Amino acid sequence: MRKEADAVTIRLAEAGDAQAIAEMSRDYIESGLGWRYGPAHIARALRRRETVVLAASARPTYVAGNRPPLAGFAIMDFGDERAHLVLLAVRPVQRRRGIGRRLVEWLMESALTAGMASVHLELRADNAAARRFYRALGFSETVLVPRYYEGREAAMRMLRVLRAPGPLPLAWRPPVLGRK
Ligand SMILES: CC(C)(COP(=O)(O)OP(=O)(O)OC[C@H]1O[C@@H](n2cnc3c(N)ncnc32)[C@H](O)[C@@H]1OP(=O)(O)O)[C@@H](O)C(=O)NCCC(=O)NCCS
């Protein structure tokens, strides 16, 4: 199992990934809601300096032929000291192989290095699997927001604190995550 996850590499997404990312958002995150994160929206996110878009895909050496289909993707917005995990999905056949964890860990390292104090997200409250996933990665559930999605579906907000909020001391160095 772990070997298959190792065959997947995490990289910055490119303009050519926008359509595939948008379709994964439509099918695996927004299903039953309107398609908010369409290709144009993703293309804008890819151009924004404050946004990181990651793609998980098979290493080129494993692929005969064209660009391999994406195994997963993640999008994070960076504010002054708060980061927002906007979207995250892994293709169903690739789940439970550690790909989601690797995407989030990559973003957490970036958030720490960028001096973020906390990472925030919201997800559909009935998405029990993703809530368990985020809890396994150190996020806490903070508040249930009724009718958050299209005025009808509840969201759960989740948070992971990285450091105390406020200005960084001059001698501050980001802590190393995940190595105990
Ligand atoms: C949530 C999601 C991204 C997780 O991706 P993944 O690659 O399967 O997750 P990982 O394999 O890295 O899982 C890491 C840990 O999270 C927990 N976890 C993940 N999926 C879980 C599930 N379905 N049930 C319970 N725990 C789960 C486990 O502790 C897992 O570790 P383990 O496999 O060693 O037990 C994936 O299920 C997904 O794409 N879901 C649909 C889209 C979505 O809900 N996105 C989040 C809201 S935007």
The ligand as an ORCA input file, in Angstrom:
! r2SCAN-3c Opt
* xyz 0 1
  C     -10.555     13.489      3.041
  C      -9.595     12.912      1.983
  C      -8.892     14.082      1.276
  C      -8.544     12.041      2.696
  O      -7.557     11.665      1.758
  P      -6.757     10.270      1.877
  O      -5.610     10.345      0.950
  O      -7.679      9.141      1.745
  O      -6.253     10.364      3.399
  P      -4.975      9.610      4.035
  O      -4.815      8.266      3.425
  O      -3.804     10.511      3.996
  O      -5.485      9.446      5.554
  C      -4.747      9.919      6.665
  C      -5.486      9.513      7.925
  O      -6.753     10.202      7.996
  C      -7.747      9.312      8.550
  N      -8.754      8.996      7.515
  C      -8.697      9.266      6.191
  N      -9.824      8.845      5.581
  C     -10.600      8.297      6.533
  C     -11.887      7.687      6.515
  N     -12.597      7.540      5.370
  N     -12.386      7.234      7.668
  C     -11.693      7.367      8.830
  N     -10.462      7.930      8.914
  C      -9.931      8.399      7.776
  C      -7.001      8.044      8.967
  O      -6.544      8.241     10.280
  C      -5.848      8.035      7.979
  O      -4.738      7.302      8.434
  P      -4.702      5.686      8.204
  O      -5.112      5.417      6.790
  O      -3.268      5.339      8.498
  O      -5.696      5.130      9.186
  C     -10.357     12.030      0.966
  O     -11.166     11.110      1.670
  C     -11.249     12.801      0.009
  O     -10.798     13.256     -1.034
  N     -12.556     12.942      0.337
  C     -13.497     13.648     -0.533
  C     -13.222     15.141     -0.591
  C     -13.265     15.753      0.783
  O     -14.052     15.377      1.636
  N     -12.395     16.763      1.000
  C     -12.287     17.422      2.297
  C     -13.217     18.565      2.428
  S     -12.744     19.909      1.340
*
